[in-house]
Amino acid sequence: MKLPNVIPAGIISGIFVLSATAEDKVQIDGAEVGKWTMDFDAAVEKATQEKLPMMLNFTGSDWCGWCKLMDKGVFAQEEWQKFAAKNVLLVTLDFPKDKNIVPEKYVSRNNDLKKQFGVRGYPTYVVLDSDGKNKLGQLGAGRDKTPASFIEEFKGVTRTSAASIEAFTKANPDKAAAYKAALKEGKDAKDALANWISTKPERNDENNKKFAAFQERIKAAAGKLKDF
């Protein structure tokens, strides 16, 4: 008896699973550009080969309302799928109520990645460089988000990827130094804020002003990048 390529949630012996809320099938093993997969290692290998960023979708596919909203309103839409098919490796890291949805071999690994990237809620979209290690940024859900708006957010985050920097500097050698300087300014601003927050500053008027100043510094750096 030949098994179908797509089978109901809760049966994981085939090649794909279809979660209770996902609009598209999720591959269990292997990875393709623009297709959701549970296979983090395969996605890293493919991302490295293709020099493309990765997006990790920390989700609760069968219970999380915001996850379902993003699945339907953004990821199931043709505009996003066309963009993703050329630009990103997509990894589903699922934490469902139905424990049969995720193969046992991925359960502890999903938890390890959740801890590694400090994920505290669902959905959380962690964007990595093509090495599968360097975190470029993090995105979240929103009621008003569309494929177009999410694509712009994704592009903003991946502007600092190694491949993006290499492509820009090759195409614009006269602007390369200024571009890299602007990127460094933005990174330094974000690092400064993260380091300050790590000290667990007391919430008071003085520290609120410091936080606002950090935010303005980050905003100013981002504004400079828009000139390129």
C-alpha positions, 0 to 999 in steps of 0.5 A: 500500500502506497502512503499519500504524500500528505497525511492528517496531523497525528500520523508522522510516518509519511514524508509530510504532516499537515497541522491542524491550522497550517495552510501549507504542508510542513516537511519532516525531513530535508529542506527546500527554499521557501518551504516549511520544514521541521528539519533544522539541520537540513535547512542550515545545510541548504541555507549555507549552500544557497547563501540565504537567511533562515527564519525559525517559526516558533509556534503552537500550531494547533492552539495558538490563535496568533500563530493561526492568524499569521499562517492564514493571513501571511504565510498561506498567501501567494505574495509571501510564498513567491517571495519565500521561494527565492529568499529564505529557508523556513523552519517550523519549531512546533510546540503543539498540544497534540504531541503526535504532530512533532516527531520524537527526534525533534522534541528536545532539539526544539526545546534547546533552540527555544532556550538558545534564542530566548523565546518566551511566547508564540509565535516568535520568528527568529531570523538567522544568517545562512550559517544558522547561528548568527541572529539577524533579528526577530519578528512577531505577529500582528493583526494588521500584518500582510504579506507585503508588510511582513516581507518589508520587515524581513528585508529590514532584518536581513539587510545585515546578513553576510550575503546582503552586505557582500551583494551591496558592496560588490554592486556599489563599491563607492558606497561600501565603506559608508554602508558598512559603517552605517551597519556597524553603527546600528549594531553598536546601538542595539548591542548597547541597549541589550547590554544596558538591559542586561544590568536590570536597571530600575524602572524610574524616570531617569532610566525611562529617559535612558531607554528612550535615548537608546531607542532614538540612537537605534532609530537614527542608525536605521534612518541612515541605512535607508539612504542606501 
